[in-house]
């Protein structure tokens, strides 16, 4: 085989930026544990200031993975016995004791042949140390398919909505003491053949009350409905059908900086059909539509992306992945040939549109599973973790993207908040950078931290540092204009003491040694190298020192010798003798190509 060799050479005294500001960079690694998880959620479950994971399930129950704060996680331990397991998990503090709890759907419902009948939603109260109390199951009317948590009754507490077969939604009101009571049932009358593909909660009106968005599966081509359900603040919802799609899934996120959350729908576009069977994937594509919250129970629809190179997208996330303040689209799915699977990122623009061609991070050939995100390296950027198919390892995507310059939405009126990024970590001094755009003159820009006003000036932008104590904080940037109108951007940030885990940014089809940062170092030497294999699965990341192989990251391998791949980087600490040493990083991919980076370092 003819290998394509890409060499990046670093010499003493040279400096070069090898990445473009718009480039997204990830460090990929496959887990070393393959237990067959079918659900994953992130959060600080042991209150140590580091993001953790809870996955489901091993043979005994829910699994806790303590985070090290640098993007890696400790070995799985049983968090709570859960004989029925769970197919979906949500982390939230349901009883206000400061510990994260779990809301989930038991794995087996009455329509399942794989286990006992259990129509219900389960709640596990957290102990604050990575373990949970035995679950409390609340019975539902029909077999549950999806669950969402939100402030549905205006009490400021996380209530539960459960989507069930046939379009039924059961609402459970939070009593404030860790218990829930059934309040009412809604029915969308979609028909017995439909199940919930997604159910999400968010404030689409900007009034502090959670609305719902639902996507269904079970129909023929272009026959799967998507709904918004407007909440009156008392748990009474008005459903409005937004459209029909093929295999839709959705989430609620802020996509355009106007202070109201929006609905992001991912679906199969250009589907083919033969009878009732949807046609070959190579004739299909990935589509994303946005329904933007306008207030007063109104949404504005916009087709965001139509991508013929991607098929069968998972649930899309609207997050700021490069720190410019614009909402981006991140999803997992398959390539058009259905021969590999990856994480796909579509960057947002100032006018609310999105790049049509994504950056892709191909990680396996076996499929995708449930995904969650969090700031696993605590560097202020969003990372991702995915539970893959049963019997395969989880996959991690550590965000090594260099922070982009702060952007400015050209939508009136908007607040663009580039720092801090929502749902990330920050050292004790939190930098807040925000700017406004408004057709009417802006008269004041304010910052609130945990509902306390800490800054107010007659400006259109600001960049300031606010010292905060460790723990979770709510940052709200609010603008006022001459018409008396206000608009906002809010972020939840966890403040911690310590240093973020290092990351290494690269461009597509390249390799780089980032640490040691110079050509001289003391021993032991922290060595960090990363690469990007483009459209192929990275299969082995190797480090050679003075011609000797010292690290060989091949991810998880099966008993037949095949490896899941998905490993693109090396991070290791080596004890080296005084003198000059030659470092060689090699990244192999499934096509047999190898990407290399070299560096010479003098150890003092």
C-alpha positions in Angstrom: 0.0 0.0 0.0 1.2 3.5 -0.8 1.2 5.5 2.4 0.4 9.2 2.5 3.0 10.7 4.9 2.4 14.1 6.3 5.2 15.6 8.4 5.1 18.6 10.6 8.6 19.6 11.7 9.2 21.8 14.7 12.6 23.5 15.1 14.1 25.6 17.8 13.3 29.3 17.4 10.4 28.8 15.0 6.8 29.8 15.6 3.9 29.0 13.4 0.2 29.0 13.6 -0.9 25.8 12.0 -4.7 26.3 12.4 -7.2 28.7 11.1 -9.3 30.6 13.6 -12.5 29.0 12.2 -11.0 25.5 12.5 -12.5 23.1 15.0 -10.1 20.7 16.6 -10.8 17.6 18.7 -8.8 15.1 20.6 -10.5 11.7 20.1 -10.1 8.6 22.3 -12.0 5.4 22.8 -12.7 4.2 26.3 -10.9 1.2 27.7 -14.1 -0.2 29.1 -16.7 -1.8 26.8 -19.7 -2.7 29.0 -22.5 -1.9 26.5 -23.8 1.4 27.8 -27.1 2.7 26.3 -27.4 6.1 28.2 -24.9 8.7 29.4 -25.2 12.0 31.2 -22.6 14.5 32.6 -22.4 16.5 35.8 -20.5 17.0 39.0 -22.0 14.1 40.9 -19.5 13.9 43.7 -19.1 17.7 44.3 -15.4 17.9 43.8 -15.4 20.6 41.1 -14.8 18.2 38.3 -17.3 17.0 35.7 -18.2 13.3 35.9 -20.3 10.8 34.0 -23.1 8.4 34.8 -23.7 5.7 32.3 -26.1 2.9 32.0 -25.7 0.0 32.6 -23.5 -2.8 33.7 -24.7 -6.1 35.2 -25.5 -4.4 38.6 -26.8 -1.0 37.8 -26.0 2.6 36.9 -22.3 3.3 36.5 -20.4 6.3 37.9 -17.2 7.6 36.2 -15.4 10.1 38.3 -13.8 12.8 36.2 -10.2 13.8 36.7 -10.8 17.3 35.4 -8.4 16.9 32.5 -10.7 15.1 30.1 -10.1 11.6 31.4 -12.3 9.5 33.7 -11.7 6.9 36.4 -12.8 3.2 36.1 -16.5 2.5 36.3 -18.1 1.8 39.7 -21.7 0.9 40.5 -23.6 4.1 41.5 -26.9 2.5 42.3 -28.6 -0.8 41.7 -31.0 -0.6 38.7 -32.3 -4.0 37.7 -34.2 -2.6 34.8 -31.5 -0.1 33.7 -32.3 3.1 31.8 -32.5 4.2 28.2 -32.4 7.9 28.9 -30.9 9.9 31.8 -31.2 13.6 32.8 -29.1 15.1 35.6 -30.8 17.8 37.8 -31.2 18.7 41.5 -34.9 17.8 42.1 -34.9 18.4 45.9 -32.6 21.4 46.2 -30.0 19.8 48.5 -27.1 20.8 46.2 -26.6 17.2 45.0 -27.3 16.2 41.4 -30.1 13.6 41.0 -31.1 11.5 38.0 -34.3 11.2 36.1 -34.5 8.3 33.7 -36.7 5.9 31.8 -36.5 2.2 32.8 -35.2 0.1 29.9 -38.2 -2.2 29.7 -41.7 -1.1 29.1 -44.9 -3.0 28.6 -44.3 -3.1 24.8 -40.9 -4.8 25.3 -40.2 -8.5 24.9 -36.7 -8.2 26.6 -37.8 -7.7 30.2 -40.6 -7.2 32.7 -43.3 -4.6 32.1 -42.5 -1.3 33.7 -44.5 1.7 32.5 -42.9 4.6 34.4 -40.3 7.2 35.0 -37.6 6.6 37.6 -35.9 9.1 39.9 -32.6 8.4 41.8 -31.7 11.0 44.5 -28.0 11.8 44.6 -25.9 11.4 47.7 -23.3 13.9 46.6 -20.5 11.3 46.4 -21.2 9.6 43.0 -23.8 7.2 44.5 -27.6 7.4 44.5 -30.5 6.2 46.6 -32.6 3.4 45.3 -34.9 4.6 42.5 -38.5 5.7 42.9 -40.6 4.7 39.9 -43.7 6.8 39.0 -46.1 4.9 36.9 -47.1 6.3 33.5 -50.2 5.6 31.5 -48.5 4.0 28.5 -45.1 2.7 27.6 -42.6 5.6 27.9 -40.4 6.6 25.0 -38.8 10.0 26.1 -38.5 12.2 29.1 -37.9 15.9 29.7 -37.4 18.1 32.8 -38.5 21.7 33.1 -40.3 24.4 35.1 -43.7 23.4 33.9 -45.9 24.7 36.8 -44.2 28.0 37.5 -42.9 26.8 40.9 -39.2 27.1 39.9 -38.7 23.4 40.5 -37.8 20.8 37.9 -40.9 18.9 37.0 -41.1 15.9 34.7 -42.8 15.3 31.3 -42.9 11.7 29.9 -43.7 11.1 26.3 -45.4 7.8 25.7 -46.5 5.5 22.8 -49.3 7.0 20.8 -48.6 10.7 21.6 -49.6 10.7 25.3 -47.6 13.0 27.7 -47.8 12.5 31.5 -46.8 15.5 33.7 -45.4 14.9 37.2 -45.3 17.9 39.5 -42.3 18.4 41.8 -43.4 18.5 45.5 -40.0 20.0 46.5 -39.0 17.2 48.8 -37.6 14.8 46.2 -41.0 13.3 45.4 -43.4 13.9 42.4 -47.1 13.5 42.0 -49.0 12.9 38.7 -50.7 16.1 37.7 -52.3 15.6 34.3 -52.0 13.8 30.9 -51.9 15.4 27.5 -52.5 13.6 24.2 -51.4 14.8 20.8 -53.5 12.2 19.0 -50.8 11.2 16.5 -51.9 7.6 16.3 -50.9 4.3 17.9 -48.1 3.7 15.4 -46.1 6.7 16.6 -43.5 6.9 19.4 -41.6 9.9 20.7 -38.2 10.2 19.1 -37.4 13.3 21.2 -39.0 15.4 23.9 -37.3 18.6 25.0 -38.1 21.4 27.4 -37.1 25.0 27.2 -38.2 28.6 27.5 -39.3 29.5 24.0 -41.1 32.7 25.1 -38.6 34.3 27.4 -41.1 34.3 30.3 -39.2 31.9 32.6 -41.7 29.0 32.0 -40.7 25.8 30.2 -42.5 24.9 27.0 -42.1 21.5 25.2 -41.0 20.4 21.8 -41.7 16.8 20.5 -40.6 14.8 17.5 -42.2 11.4 16.6 -41.1 8.4 14.6 -43.1 5.6 13.1 -44.6 7.1 10.0 -43.7 6.7 6.3 -41.6 9.2 4.4 -42.2 12.8 5.4 -45.0 11.7 7.8 -43.3 12.0 11.2 -44.8 15.0 13.0 -43.0 17.6 15.1 -44.8 19.7 17.6 -44.4 22.7 19.9 -46.4 22.7 23.1 -46.9 26.2 24.6 -47.2 26.3 28.3 -49.5 28.8 30.1 -47.4 28.5 33.3 -49.9 26.2 35.0 -48.9 23.0 33.2 -51.7 23.5 30.6 -50.2 23.2 27.1 -51.4 24.2 23.7 -49.9 21.9 21.0 -49.2 23.3 17.5 -47.9 21.0 14.8 -44.8 22.5 13.1 -44.5 20.1 10.2 -43.9 16.6 9.0 -40.4 15.1 8.6 -38.6 11.9 8.0 -37.0 10.4 11.1 -36.8 13.8 13.0 -35.0 14.3 16.3 -34.7 17.6 18.2 -33.3 19.7 21.1 -34.0 23.1 22.5 -31.1 25.6 22.6 -30.2 29.3 22.0 -29.3 29.6 18.3 -29.3 33.4 17.6 -28.6 35.5 20.7 -32.0 37.1 21.1 -32.5 35.8 24.6 -35.2 33.2 23.8 -34.6 29.6 23.2 -35.2 27.9 19.9 -36.0 24.5 18.5 -33.4 22.7 16.5 -34.7 19.8 14.4 -32.5 17.3 12.7 -34.0 15.0 10.0 -33.4 12.9 6.9 -33.8 15.1 3.8 -34.4 13.9 0.3 -35.5 10.5 1.4 -36.4 7.7 -1.0 -39.1 5.1 -0.4 -40.1 1.7 -1.7 -43.4 0.7 -0.3 -43.2 1.3 3.4 -39.4 0.9 3.5 -37.3 4.1 3.4 -34.8 3.8 0.6 -31.0 3.6 0.3 -29.1 6.0 2.5 -26.9 7.1 -0.4 -29.9 9.0 -1.8 -30.6 10.8 1.5 -29.0 13.6 3.3 -29.0 15.4 6.7 -31.2 18.4 7.2 -31.5 20.9 10.1 -34.3 23.3 10.6 -34.5 26.0 13.3 -37.7 27.3 14.9 -36.8 30.6 16.5 -38.6 31.8 19.6 -40.3 35.2 19.0 -42.3 35.6 22.1 -46.1 35.5 22.4 -46.3 31.8 21.4 -44.7 32.5 18.0 -41.9 30.7 16.1 -40.0 31.7 13.0 -38.9 28.7 10.8 -35.6 28.7 9.0 -33.9 25.9 7.0 -30.4 25.9 8.5 -28.4 23.1 6.8 -29.0 20.7 4.0 -26.0 18.3 3.8 -25.9 15.5 1.2 -22.7 14.1 2.8 -24.2 13.0 6.1 -27.0 10.5 6.8 -28.9 9.3 9.9 -28.0 12.1 12.3 -28.4 11.7 16.0 -30.0 14.3 18.3 -28.5 17.7 17.3 -27.0 20.0 20.0 -27.0 23.8 19.7 -23.8 24.9 21.5 -21.0 27.4 21.0 -18.1 25.1 20.1 -15.4 27.6 19.2 -16.1 30.4 21.7 -17.1 33.2 19.3 -20.5 33.7 20.9 -22.5 32.2 18.0 -24.6 29.0 18.4 -23.2 26.1 16.4 -24.8 22.8 15.4 -23.1 19.6 16.6 -24.4 16.1 15.9 -23.3 12.5 15.4 -24.2 10.5 12.3 -23.0 8.4 9.4 -21.2 9.3 6.3 -23.1 9.1 3.0 -21.5 5.7 2.2 -22.7 4.3 5.5 -19.2 3.0 6.0 -18.1 5.2 8.9 -19.5 7.4 11.6 -18.4 10.7 13.1 -19.1 13.9 15.0 -20.1 16.7 12.7 -19.9 20.4 13.5 -21.6 23.2 11.6 -20.4 26.6 12.7 -22.8 29.5 13.1 -22.5 32.9 11.5 -23.3 36.5 12.5 -26.6 36.6 10.5 -27.9 33.4 12.2 -27.0 31.1 9.2 -24.7 28.1 9.4 -21.8 26.7 7.4 -23.2 24.1 5.0 -20.1 21.8 5.0 -19.2 20.5 8.4 -15.9 19.6 10.0 -16.1 15.9 10.7 -14.3 13.7 13.2 -14.7 10.1 12.1 -14.3 7.7 15.0 -15.6 4.2 14.1 -17.4 2.0 11.6 -20.0 0.6 14.0 -22.6 3.3 14.6 -23.5 6.0 17.1 -25.3 6.1 20.4 -26.6 8.6 23.0 -24.4 11.6 23.5 -23.8 14.2 26.2 -21.6 17.2 26.6 -19.7 19.1 29.3 -16.4 20.9 29.9 -14.4 17.7 30.7 -11.0 19.5 30.6 -12.3 22.6 32.4 -10.8 24.9 29.8 -14.0 26.8 29.1 -14.9 24.9 26.0 -17.5 22.2 25.3 -16.5 18.5 25.0 -18.6 15.5 24.1 -19.0 11.9 25.3 -20.9 9.2 23.5 -22.1 5.8 24.6 -21.9 3.6 21.5 -23.6 0.4 20.6 -23.8 -2.5 23.0 -20.5 -4.1 23.6 -18.4 -1.3 22.2 -16.5 1.4 24.1 -17.6 4.9 24.8 -16.0 7.6 22.7 -14.7 11.0 23.9 -14.2 14.2 21.9 -12.0 16.7 23.8 -12.4 20.2 22.4 -8.9 21.5 21.5 -10.3 24.4 19.3 -8.4 27.7 19.8 -10.9 30.2 21.1 -12.1 32.3 18.1 -12.4 36.1 18.2 -15.6 37.4 19.8 -18.3 37.7 17.2 -21.3 40.1 17.0 -24.7 38.9 15.8 -26.2 41.2 13.1 -29.8 40.3 14.2 -31.7 43.1 16.0 -31.9 43.0 18.9 -29.3 40.6 20.2 -26.6 40.1 22.9 -23.6 38.1 21.7 -21.8 36.6 24.8 -18.6 34.9 23.7 -17.2 34.5 27.2 -17.9 32.5 29.2 -19.4 29.7 27.1 -22.5 28.2 28.5 -22.2 25.0 30.6 -18.5 25.3 31.0 -15.9 25.7 33.8 -13.9 28.8 34.7 -11.1 29.6 37.2 -12.0 31.9 40.1 -11.7 35.0 37.9 -14.5 34.8 35.3 -14.0 36.8 32.2 -17.3 38.1 30.7 -17.2 39.5 27.1 -20.4 40.6 25.5 -21.6 43.0 22.8 -25.0 44.1 21.4 -26.6 44.8 18.1 -29.9 46.8 17.9 -31.6 48.9 15.3 -32.6 51.1 18.2 -29.8 52.8 20.3 -28.7 50.7 23.3 -28.9 52.7 26.5 -27.5 50.3 29.1 -25.7 47.0 29.3 -25.8 45.1 32.6 -24.4 41.9 34.2 -26.1 39.9 36.9 -24.4 37.0 38.8 -26.8 34.8 40.6 -29.5 37.5 40.2 -27.3 40.2 41.8 -26.4 43.3 39.7 -22.6 43.6 39.4 -22.2 45.9 36.4 -24.3 48.5 34.7 -23.1 51.1 32.2 -24.5 53.0 29.2 -22.3 51.0 26.7 -22.9 48.6 23.8 -20.2 46.1 24.8 -17.9 45.3 27.7 -15.1 42.9 28.6 -14.6 42.5 32.4 -13.4 40.1 35.0 -15.6 39.1 37.9 -14.1 37.1 40.8 -16.5 34.4 42.1 -16.4 31.7 44.7 -16.1 28.0 43.6 -19.4 26.4 42.6 -22.1 26.9 40.0 -23.1 30.4 39.0 -25.7 31.9 36.7 -24.4 34.8 34.6 -27.0 37.1 32.9 -26.1 39.8 30.5 -29.0 42.2 29.9 -29.3 45.1 27.4 -31.8 47.9 27.3 -32.5 50.2 24.3 -34.2 53.6 23.8 -37.6 52.0 23.2 -37.6 50.5 26.6 -37.1 47.0 25.3 -34.7 44.5 27.0 -32.9 41.5 25.6 -30.5 39.1 27.2 -28.0 36.3 27.1 -27.5 33.9 30.0 -24.9 31.2 30.8 -24.4 28.7 33.6 -20.7 28.5 34.6 -18.9 26.4 37.3 -16.1 28.2 39.0 -13.2 26.0 40.3 -9.7 26.3 41.8 -7.0 24.7 39.7 -5.7 24.5 36.2 -7.4 23.2 33.1 -6.3 20.1 31.3 -4.0 20.8 28.3 -5.2 20.3 24.8 -3.5 20.3 21.4 -5.1 22.0 18.3 -4.4 20.6 14.8 -5.8 21.1 11.3 -7.3 18.4 9.1 -4.9 15.9 7.8 -2.0 16.9 10.1 -0.2 16.1 13.3 1.4 18.2 16.0 3.4 18.0 19.2 2.1 20.7 21.5 4.0 19.9 24.7 6.7 20.5 25.6 5.9 24.0 24.3 9.6 24.9 23.8 12.7 23.0 22.9 13.9 22.7 26.5 12.3 21.1 29.5 12.9 19.7 33.0 12.3 16.1 33.7 9.7 14.5 34.0 8.5 15.8 30.7 4.8 16.2 29.9 4.3 15.3 26.2 1.1 16.1 24.4 0.6 15.4 20.7 -2.6 15.2 18.5 -3.6 14.6 14.9 -6.5 14.7 12.6 -7.1 12.0 10.0 -9.8 13.7 8.0 -12.4 11.3 6.7 -10.8 8.1 8.0 -11.0 6.4 11.5 -7.8 7.1 13.5 -6.6 3.7 14.7 -3.4 4.2 16.6 -1.6 7.2 18.2 2.1 6.4 18.9 5.0 8.2 20.6 8.6 7.3 20.0 11.4 8.7 22.0 14.9 8.3 20.5 13.5 5.7 18.2 11.8 3.6 20.9 8.1 3.1 21.0 6.9 4.3 24.5 3.2 4.9 24.0 0.8 3.0 21.7 -2.8 4.2 22.1 -5.0 1.9 20.0 -8.2 2.4 21.8 -10.3 -0.6 22.6 -9.6 -3.9 20.8 -11.9 -6.9 20.5 -11.0 -10.5 21.0 -10.7 -11.0 17.2 -8.0 -8.4 17.1 -10.1 -5.7 15.5 -10.0 -2.3 17.2 -12.7 0.3 17.5 -10.3 3.1 16.8 -11.2 6.7 17.5 -7.9 7.5 19.2 -6.0 10.5 17.8 -3.7 11.8 20.6 -1.1 11.0 23.2 -0.7 12.6 26.6 2.0 11.2 28.8 4.6 12.1 31.4 8.1 10.7 30.8 11.2 10.6 32.9 14.1 11.5 30.6 17.8 11.8 31.3 19.6 15.1 30.8 20.5 15.8 27.2 18.9 15.9 23.8 16.0 13.6 22.9 14.1 13.1 19.6 10.3 12.9 19.9 8.3 11.3 17.1 4.5 11.2 17.1 2.7 9.0 14.6 -1.0 8.8 14.0 -2.3 5.9 11.9 -5.8 5.7 10.3 -8.0 2.9 8.9 -6.8 3.6 5.3 -3.2 2.9 6.3 -2.1 6.5 6.2 0.2 7.9 8.8 0.6 11.5 10.0 3.8 12.4 11.8 5.2 15.2 13.9 8.8 15.5 15.1 10.5 17.6 17.8 13.8 17.7 19.5 13.9 18.6 23.2 16.8 19.2 25.5 16.2 18.0 29.1 18.0 20.0 31.8 
